[in-house]
Amino acid sequence: MIILGIDPGFAIVGVGVIEYKGNKFRTIDYYAITTKAGLPLEERLKIIYDGVCEVIDKYKPDFMAIEELFFNNNAKTAIQVGQARGVILLASVNHNVEIFEYTPLQVKQSVAGYGRADKVQIQQMTKAILSLPEVPKPDDVADALAIAICHAHSHRMVKMGVHM
């Protein structure tokens, strides 16, 4: 199965595409969709939407795994990320890609085996699981790959009859 992992953001959207087959991972692609500060809101959202549509068209993922939105102390940032997340979900729905959402805790448990793992631990485990030469940058990209790994592990558990 091909999994598109997304770490939603407004300035940076992390994108990671992996294949999970026979309990083995293959990294297909990873990068960031970025928007520039100062652009009108609607232009930034269009860049994000078009970027997600492009990756879906190119790799034809079976599933999209996206991090659930967490509350931020900065209301403006939370609203902007929520709007970006909305266009990301819309792109997935418009391309008939099934969406799965995971909390940061679920991602940490799935990738590192520990729900309180720190960012560096998650990045190092992501690098090791996917046999990458280095930790992907920016952090949002490593997070997107970790979210995709989480879905692969969760999907495998569901197939085995264990619901997470």
SULLINMO-V43697 format. One record per backbone hydrogen bond with DSSP energy under -0.5 kcal/mol. CO is the residue of the C=O (numbers start at 0). NH is the residue of the N-H. If there is no record, write none. Layout:
co,nh
CO,NH
CO,NH
//
This chain:
co,nh
0,2
0,19
1,61
1,62
2,4
2,17
3,64
4,15
5,7
5,66
6,13
10,34
11,13
12,32
13,6
14,30
15,4
16,27
16,28
17,2
18,25
20,23
23,20
25,18
28,16
30,14
31,33
32,12
35,38
39,42
39,43
40,44
41,45
42,46
43,47
44,48
45,49
46,50
47,51
48,52
49,53
50,54
51,55
52,56
53,57
54,58
55,59
61,97
62,3
63,99
64,5
65,101
72,74
73,77
74,78
75,79
76,80
77,81
78,82
79,83
80,84
81,85
82,86
83,87
84,88
85,89
86,90
87,91
88,92
89,93
90,94
91,94
91,96
92,95
95,97
97,63
99,65
101,67
102,106
103,107
104,108
105,109
106,110
107,111
107,112
107,113
108,112
113,116
117,121
118,122
119,123
120,124
121,125
122,126
123,127
124,128
125,129
126,131
127,130
137,140
137,141
138,142
139,143
140,144
141,145
142,146
143,147
144,148
145,149
146,150
147,151
148,152
149,153
150,154
151,155
152,156
153,157
154,158
155,159
156,161
157,160
160,162
//
